[in-house]
Amino acid sequence: MHPIMRGFWKSRAGNMALTAAMVLPCAFVVLAGGVDAISVSNQSVLLQSVADRAALASAQELIIANSSQSRVSAVAARYVAANYDGAQTTSTRVIDGGKAVEVSITAEPRAFLNSAFSGSDAVVTANSVAEVSGGGNICLIGLNAQTRTTISMGNAATITAGTCVVYSNSKGPGSLFMTGRASLSAEFACIAGGVHTTGAVTFPRARPVEDCPGIDDPLQNRPNPTFDIGRCDYDQLSVQSDRTLSPGVYCGGLQVSNARVTLLPGTYIIKDGLLDVQGGGQLTGDYVGFFLTGPNRPTGINFTADSTISLLAPTTGDMAGLLFFEDRNNQQSITHTIASRNARKFEGTIYLPKYPLLISGGNTVADRSDFTIIIASSLELAYGPNIVLNTNYSDSDVPVPDGVGNQSPGGTIRLTR
C-alpha cells in the first residue's frame, strides 16, 4: 500500500478508537441511568401502594372508641414494616378532626448503578390519606388476650367476611393460626400478635396486620337478662318428639334429639346445662335469644353434625340483637360447639366472652343470615367449615349491638388522596 494511504488508514483507525473510547462510557452512563430510573419508578409505585394500604389499615382504628394517635401510628408503622422490604421512615397524622389519617413514607432510592441521569440521588416518597365516614363493620372478635391463639383455622376452613373487620387479641406468635388450605377474606384483619401459616393458606382481600393493638370487648357493659334465679320452668328437659317450646328458665339445660322443635319468640335461660341438639334434632326459632348461665355445671351450646339449626335474634328486650349471651361469671369450663351440617341461619350476634367456640365440619355456616357477628373468647374452625359473616344490616329488623357491625364507632374507610 502506498505510504500516504497507509498513513490515512492508520490515522482513521486512531480516530475511531478515540471516538469509541469517548462514546462508550457515555452510552454506559445513559444506559445505567435508564436502568436506575426504571428501578426507582417501580419502587415509587410499590411505596405508594403500601402507603395506601397503611392509611386504610390505620384509619380502621378510628372506628374504635378512644383510639389514640399512638395506636393509629403503631398500626401504620407495622403495616409498612410488614409489606415493604427495605429501610424507610413512616409518619402518621390523625387529621380532619379525627376523621382521617395521613400516612407518609420516605425511603432511600433503589438504584443499582447510581447514575447521574437516574434521579436516584433524591429520596423516594409516598403520601396517602384515608378518611372515615358512615358506619363501620366489626363482625368477628377473638377476645382472649392471654391465650396463645385467638383464631385458629385448620384444613380448608374459611372465613368469608368480605366487607367487615376481624380482630384477634392474643399477643402470641400464633394469634391467628392457619394451616392447610385455610382462607381468611376480610376488609381488614387486626392481629394483636403474629400470624402463623403452614400450607397453601390464602388472604383473598388483604393480608392481616400483625402486632396490631387489640380491641376491648364492645359488649362488656351489656347487662345480663333479668330472671328469677330460683325459678325453674323446666328441669333437664329432653325432647324426643316434635314440639313447640316457650321462653323460660331451663334448669339442667335443654336436649333435642330426633325431633323438630319450634321456639316461640322470647328469652330462653339455659341454666347449669347444655342447649344440646343431636341425633337428627331440629331447632328453629325466630326472635329468640339464649342466655347461658351456669354457676354449678358447664353451660353452653352443643350442636352435633346431624342437627339442623335456624335462629333469628330478638328485636326487643334484654336479648335484643343477641342470639347467644354467655354469662361472664360462669366458672365451669366448656367449649361451645357448632358442628351442624345444616346451620345456615344465625342472624344476630353470638356473644361468648368466657369460653371458646368451636365450629367444625366441611359445611357453610350462617350464609342465609342477613348478618352475623361473632364475639368469643376464642374461635377454632376445624375440618373445613366456611363461616359467612354477612353485613346486610338494613335488610334485617334485628338490631345490631352498639360497638359492632354498623354500630361501630367511626365508619367506612376510603382513600381521598
Secondary structure as UniProt FT lines:
FT   HELIX           3..60
FT   HELIX           61..63
FT   TURN            65..66
FT   HELIX           69..83
FT   STRAND          88..95
FT   HELIX           96..98
FT   STRAND          100..107
FT   TURN            116..121
FT   STRAND          124..133
FT   STRAND          136..142
FT   STRAND          151..153
FT   TURN            155..156
FT   STRAND          158..168
FT   TURN            173..174
FT   STRAND          176..178
FT   TURN            180..181
FT   STRAND          183..191
FT   STRAND          195..197
FT   TURN            218..221
FT   TURN            229..230
FT   STRAND          234..239
FT   STRAND          243..245
FT   STRAND          248..257
FT   STRAND          260..263
FT   STRAND          266..278
FT   TURN            279..280
FT   STRAND          282..286
FT   STRAND          288..293
FT   STRAND          300..303
FT   TURN            305..306
FT   STRAND          308..312
FT   TURN            318..321
FT   STRAND          322..326
FT   TURN            328..329
FT   STRAND          336..338
FT   STRAND          342..352
FT   STRAND          357..360
FT   STRAND          364..365
FT   TURN            367..368
FT   STRAND          371..376
FT   STRAND          379..382
FT   STRAND          386..388
FT   HELIX           393..395
FT   TURN            402..403
FT   STRAND          405..408
FT   STRAND          412..415
//
